[in-house]
Amino acid sequence: MENKSDLRPNDVAVILRPTLDDGEWAGGFDVLVSGFGPITITKENMDDMIGMGVLLASVIPFMEEHEEIAKQVMEYCSKFYGDVGEFEYDPNHDSFGDGVVLTETTKTVGGKH
């Protein structure tokens, strides 16, 4: 059975990449938007999808600059995703166990925000 969180062709992802200092999280993160191929939809449709990813990614710095709006977004998120439940932390989880490793040279569509 396919996992809903597995990447698929035409996916666009907003990626939060933690800032690490000697392997420990330094408390910050970079925001990246990337498309994954093979791309089977039109260039215009993929441009729209990546544009939506960039729009979503822009919420992070916007919230940093607007504290009251950030509180409203967090309240909405709690209502909208409140039934998600607890996340299980598995330090041995390997999303790339099948040998796929994303690197700076991995072919993607999009770019770093």
Stockholm file with secondary structure:
# STOCKHOLM 1.0

chainA/1-113         MENKSDLRPNDVAVILRPTLDDGEWAGGFDVLVSGFGPITITKENMDDMIGMGVLLASVIPFMEEHEEIAKQVMEYCSKFYGDVGEFEYDPNHDSFGDGVVLTETTKTVGGKH
#=GR chainA/1-113 SS CCCTTSCCTTCEEEEEEEEEETTEEEEEEEEEEEECSSCCSCHHHHHHHHHHHHHHHHHHHHHHHCHHHHHHHHHHHHHHSTTSCCCCCCTTCCTTTTSCCCCTTSCCEEEEC
#=GC SS_cons         CCCTTSCCTTCEEEEEEEEEETTEEEEEEEEEEEECSSCCSCHHHHHHHHHHHHHHHHHHHHHHHCHHHHHHHHHHHHHHSTTSCCCCCCTTCCTTTTSCCCCTTSCCEEEEC
//
